[in-house]
């Protein structure tokens, strides 16, 4: 199954960031965790902006609710309607 390319606004790791992680003196598992952490930070910034709060004020329930909402949009409108493109 082909995965459509992500729009620049929803790409969680830029090519430059990915290259910097690749160049870092880290093990493969540390590079994976670094990529995941950078992507998570960007996603948390987006979620916080949608809720109109600072990242540090986000609650676990808000994050869960956001994922539920995005999943519902993906099921109802298809992948192009949701924020996360997977």
DRENDO-1510 file (C-alpha; in Angstrom, 1 decimal, always signed):
<recs>
REC; n; res; u; v; w
REC; 1; UNK; +0.0; +0.0; +0.0 .
REC; 2; UNK; +1.4; +3.3; -1.0 .
REC; 3; UNK; +1.6; +6.0; +1.7 .
REC; 4; UNK; +1.0; +9.5; +0.3 .
REC; 5; UNK; +3.7; +12.0; +1.0 .
REC; 6; UNK; +3.1; +14.2; +3.9 .
REC; 7; UNK; +2.4; +17.9; +3.5 .
REC; 8; UNK; +5.3; +20.1; +4.7 .
REC; 9; UNK; +3.0; +21.3; +7.6 .
REC; 10; UNK; +2.5; +17.8; +8.9 .
REC; 11; UNK; +6.0; +16.5; +8.3 .
REC; 12; UNK; +7.4; +15.8; +11.7 .
REC; 13; UNK; +11.1; +15.6; +10.9 .
REC; 14; UNK; +12.6; +17.7; +8.3 .
REC; 15; UNK; +15.4; +16.4; +6.0 .
REC; 16; UNK; +17.8; +18.7; +7.8 .
REC; 17; UNK; +16.8; +17.4; +11.2 .
REC; 18; UNK; +17.0; +13.9; +10.0 .
REC; 19; UNK; +20.5; +14.5; +8.6 .
REC; 20; UNK; +21.6; +16.0; +11.9 .
REC; 21; UNK; +20.3; +12.9; +13.8 .
REC; 22; UNK; +22.1; +10.6; +11.3 .
REC; 23; UNK; +25.4; +12.6; +11.9 .
REC; 24; UNK; +25.1; +12.4; +15.6 .
REC; 25; UNK; +27.3; +10.0; +17.5 .
REC; 26; UNK; +24.4; +7.8; +18.7 .
REC; 27; UNK; +23.5; +4.2; +18.4 .
REC; 28; UNK; +20.7; +3.2; +16.1 .
REC; 29; UNK; +18.2; +2.9; +19.0 .
REC; 30; UNK; +19.3; +6.3; +20.3 .
REC; 31; UNK; +18.8; +7.8; +16.9 .
REC; 32; UNK; +15.3; +6.3; +16.7 .
REC; 33; UNK; +14.4; +7.7; +20.1 .
REC; 34; UNK; +15.8; +11.1; +19.1 .
REC; 35; UNK; +13.7; +11.2; +16.0 .
REC; 36; UNK; +10.7; +10.1; +18.0 .
REC; 37; UNK; +11.3; +12.8; +20.6 .
REC; 38; UNK; +11.7; +15.6; +18.0 .
REC; 39; UNK; +8.5; +14.5; +16.2 .
REC; 40; UNK; +6.7; +14.3; +19.6 .
REC; 41; UNK; +7.7; +17.8; +20.5 .
REC; 42; UNK; +6.3; +19.1; +17.2 .
REC; 43; UNK; +3.1; +17.2; +17.7 .
REC; 44; UNK; +2.7; +18.4; +21.3 .
REC; 45; UNK; +3.2; +22.0; +20.0 .
REC; 46; UNK; +0.4; +21.5; +17.5 .
REC; 47; UNK; -1.9; +19.9; +20.1 .
REC; 48; UNK; -1.2; +22.7; +22.6 .
REC; 49; UNK; -1.9; +25.3; +19.9 .
REC; 50; UNK; -5.3; +23.7; +19.1 .
REC; 51; UNK; -6.2; +23.7; +22.8 .
REC; 52; UNK; -4.8; +27.3; +23.3 .
REC; 53; UNK; -2.6; +26.2; +26.1 .
REC; 54; UNK; +1.2; +26.0; +26.8 .
REC; 55; UNK; +2.7; +22.6; +26.1 .
REC; 56; UNK; +3.5; +22.2; +29.8 .
REC; 57; UNK; -0.2; +22.7; +30.6 .
REC; 58; UNK; -1.4; +19.9; +28.4 .
REC; 59; UNK; -3.0; +17.0; +30.3 .
REC; 60; UNK; -2.9; +13.4; +29.4 .
REC; 61; UNK; -6.6; +13.5; +28.9 .
REC; 62; UNK; -6.3; +16.3; +26.3 .
REC; 63; UNK; -3.7; +14.4; +24.4 .
REC; 64; UNK; -5.8; +11.3; +24.4 .
REC; 65; UNK; -8.9; +13.3; +23.3 .
REC; 66; UNK; -6.9; +14.9; +20.5 .
REC; 67; UNK; -5.8; +11.4; +19.2 .
REC; 68; UNK; -9.4; +10.2; +19.4 .
REC; 69; UNK; -10.6; +13.2; +17.4 .
REC; 70; UNK; -7.9; +12.8; +14.8 .
REC; 71; UNK; -8.6; +9.1; +14.5 .
REC; 72; UNK; -12.3; +9.7; +14.1 .
REC; 73; UNK; -11.6; +12.3; +11.3 .
REC; 74; UNK; -9.3; +9.8; +9.6 .
REC; 75; UNK; -12.0; +7.1; +9.7 .
REC; 76; UNK; -14.8; +9.4; +8.5 .
REC; 77; UNK; -12.9; +11.6; +6.0 .
REC; 78; UNK; -9.9; +9.5; +5.1 .
REC; 79; UNK; -6.3; +10.1; +5.7 .
REC; 80; UNK; -6.3; +13.5; +3.9 .
REC; 81; UNK; -8.7; +14.9; +6.4 .
REC; 82; UNK; -6.7; +14.0; +9.5 .
REC; 83; UNK; -3.6; +15.7; +10.8 .
REC; 84; UNK; -1.6; +12.5; +11.2 .
REC; 85; UNK; -1.0; +10.9; +7.9 .
REC; 86; UNK; -0.5; +7.2; +8.7 .
</recs>
